[in-house]
Amino acid sequence: MKIDYVEFTSPKLEETQSFFAKAFGWDFIDYGPDYRDIQKAGTGGGIERGTLTAPLIVLKTDDLEVAFETVKSAGATITAEIYAFPGGRRFEFTEPGGTKMAVWVEG
């Protein structure tokens, strides 16, 4: 699996979006009032309105169920079971050191 997406959180979504646009030249696609998909950043990314947390690293796979079992058996704590979202499905976990991560599949 490879790193495919980085999700930021911000309690000030519009201000964060404006900063990223001005500072880095990124564009955005709005997905409702609480999520922006980042464009032109070199890798996929998004900003979600919410309490500030460390960025979420999202890995991409071709087989979500196999990835789920592999990550779980390697010692991850599953924090969100497999769920659908616009564009695909994913699950979320913390690795043994505590870093939150996710794995997704298109479709």
JOQUIKA-V949000 format. One record per residue. N is the residue number from 1. RES is the residue in one small letter. PSI is psi as a letter, one per 20 degrees, with the letter a starting at -180 (* if undefined). OMEGA is omega in degrees with one decimal (NA if undefined). NEAR is the number of other ideal C-beta (glycine too) atoms within 12 Angstrom. Layout:
N_RES_PSI_OMEGA_NEAR / N_RES_PSI_OMEGA_NEAR
This chain:
1_m_q_179.7_23 / 2_k_q_174.5_15 / 3_i_p_-174.1_21 / 4_d_h_-169.8_27 / 5_y_q_175.6_33 / 6_v_p_179.2_27 / 7_e_p_175.4_33 / 8_f_q_169.5_34 / 9_t_q_179.2_24 / 10_s_p_173.2_26 / 11_p_i_179.4_16 / 12_k_m_-173.2_17 / 13_l_g_-177.2_27 / 14_e_h_179.1_18 / 15_e_h_176.9_16 / 16_t_g_178.2_29 / 17_q_g_179.9_31 / 18_s_g_178.6_17 / 19_f_g_-179.2_19 / 20_f_h_179.2_28 / 21_a_g_-177.8_20 / 22_k_g_-175.0_12 / 23_a_h_-172.0_12 / 24_f_i_179.8_18 / 25_g_k_-179.1_14 / 26_w_q_173.0_27 / 27_d_r_-174.7_17 / 28_f_q_168.1_26 / 29_i_p_179.2_19 / 30_d_p_173.5_18 / 31_y_m_-178.4_18 / 32_g_a_-174.6_14 / 33_p_i_-171.9_11 / 34_d_j_-179.6_17 / 35_y_p_175.9_26 / 36_r_p_174.2_32 / 37_d_p_-178.2_27 / 38_i_p_178.2_31 / 39_q_q_175.8_21 / 40_k_k_-178.5_16 / 41_a_j_-179.6_24 / 42_g_h_172.3_14 / 43_t_r_-179.9_20 / 44_g_q_178.6_28 / 45_g_r_178.5_32 / 46_g_r_174.9_39 / 47_i_p_177.6_37 / 48_e_p_175.8_30 / 49_r_p_179.0_24 / 50_g_a_178.0_18 / 51_t_p_-178.1_12 / 52_l_p_175.0_15 / 53_t_r_174.8_18 / 54_a_q_178.0_15 / 55_p_q_178.4_25 / 56_l_p_177.7_31 / 57_i_p_-177.3_28 / 58_v_p_177.9_33 / 59_l_q_179.0_31 / 60_k_q_179.2_26 / 61_t_r_174.1_28 / 62_d_i_-178.6_17 / 63_d_n_-174.0_18 / 64_l_h_-178.8_27 / 65_e_g_177.4_18 / 66_v_g_178.4_17 / 67_a_g_178.6_30 / 68_f_g_-179.0_29 / 69_e_h_179.8_18 / 70_t_g_-179.8_19 / 71_v_g_-179.7_29 / 72_k_g_-178.5_23 / 73_s_h_177.3_12 / 74_a_i_175.4_17 / 75_g_j_178.9_14 / 76_a_q_170.4_27 / 77_t_o_-179.3_19 / 78_i_p_-179.9_25 / 79_t_i_174.3_21 / 80_a_o_177.3_22 / 81_e_r_-179.6_17 / 82_i_p_177.8_26 / 83_y_q_179.5_19 / 84_a_q_173.2_16 / 85_f_r_179.7_25 / 86_p_o_178.1_16 / 87_g_i_-178.9_20 / 88_g_b_177.2_23 / 89_r_q_177.7_25 / 90_r_r_169.9_35 / 91_f_r_-178.5_34 / 92_e_q_-176.9_30 / 93_f_r_167.6_33 / 94_t_p_175.5_23 / 95_e_r_-173.8_21 / 96_p_h_177.8_13 / 97_g_i_175.4_11 / 98_g_i_179.8_14 / 99_t_p_175.6_19 / 100_k_p_179.2_25 / 101_m_r_177.2_35 / 102_a_q_173.8_41 / 103_v_p_-179.2_42 / 104_w_r_174.3_37 / 105_v_q_177.8_28 / 106_e_q_172.6_18 / 107_g_*_NA_15
